[in-house]
Amino acid sequence: MALNKAQLAADLQAILADGQASAKTQAEVAQAFADAIDAFVRSGTVTTTVTGTCSTGPVAGTGTGILS
């Protein structure tokens, strides 16, 4: 799945609004930002393709997964 910048922006705006409304500490707001960014990065899909040659001949492989 592609990274969702609109969702990240919405999450960050909500964090800022909540921080102002509830007088959260800077540490709490920073942690909320870190959590939102972490969720954003982990929502992406990583796809790799590997090709090469080893002693037994050509090799190839592909993989798709998520960051953990």
N, C-alpha and C positions, 0 to 999 in steps of 0.2 A: 504494500500500500504506500502511496506517496505521502510525504510529510504534509500536514495540514496547517499552513501558516495562519489561516483565518481562525482556526480553533485556538492556536497558541496566542494570537492577539486578543481574542475574547477572554481567554483564561487570565492573561496578564492584566487586562483592564478590570476584570472582576476582582483580582487580588488587590489592585490599587484602590478600587472603590471600597472594598471591605476593610482595608487597612485604615483608610481615612474615617470610615463610619464607626469603626470599633476601637480606634486608638491602639492598634497592634504595635508591638515593638518593632524596631528595625530588624532584629533577628528573626522575628516571626514572618515578616514580609519577605525577607531574603530567603528564608526556608521555603515559603510558598512559591517564590519565583523559581528556585532551584528545582522544586518538585514539578512545576509546570514544564520547565525546559527539559528535564529528564524524561517526562512522559512524552513530550514532543519528539525527542530524539529516538526513543525506543519504539515509537509508532511506525517508523520507517522500515521498509523491507530492503535487505541487502541481497544482491544477486552477484555471484561470481562465476567466472569461467576460467578454467585452468587447462593449458595444453603444454605438452612438452615431450621429451624423449627420455626413457630410462634404458637400462641395459637389456630389457626384454622387448623394446620397441616403443612406438608412439603411445602416449596416454592422453586422455582428455577427460574432463569432468566438469560438471556444473553443480551449483547449489544455490538454494534460496532459503533465507531465514530471517530472523529478527535479532536485533541487538539485545543482549541480556546482561 
